[in-house]
């Protein structure tokens, strides 16, 4: 009887776990759809800003701006690289965060004097126990990022870059190729590069408009300096939303696999329970028959 009791307790625990994993699977699916819909809605607006910045770069010949080139001598020290790391605020997302950690460590080995700007509690818990230098940490409490969240981060990056805290900025996040194909990606957002922007705009089949002439008021530099923070905000917001959708996709896959494993374990325990229960009944019947035969003898 003790064996049957242990099996029943295990089955009950697995059934409760299965309810949790199925619920988290459904929640992640709904959040994934919302995140992808938000990403599709915001993309045209920020892509238009990106095209405007690129039009200025190729249409004016040259623009003097620290956003285009930056030398470490401006602050009298060695070059520094800021690495913005986008992770989740919660776990149970499979290898989502572990893949980001691996990509960040690889990037930090190749850039000069990396300093980390973390987004997400999981990333902070990991890097606080490493020798990496952490400059700032942001958290959105596992909710869908908003434009104001991206503005806060973008303003911080632009201000620190202008002040001279670092000379280049990278963003490491998870790019969603599909619901099942998620890969860490690295974007070099500062200083700006015509070549990188051309490659990014090629995805949208953008045609260069170098022959067109624009009039900028009050000046090309003023318009450019006003657009770049919006451009940075757009990139950050796109990375945050895509990372959020990727996180939900990873969690959905992890919970689906967990539910599948729980169902398999439950089936195995049910077979074991039925066998032991049948063996117990058979043993009791044998004892009854043997006792009855002994009385008749």
PyMOL commands that set and color helices and strands:
alter all, ss='L'
color gray80, all
select helices_A, chain A and resi 2-59+72-75+96-108+121-127+147-163+194-202+220-296
alter helices_A, ss='H'
color red, helices_A
select strands_A, chain A and resi 81-86+114-119+133-138+168-176+182-190
alter strands_A, ss='S'
color yellow, strands_A
deselect
rebuild
show_as cartoon
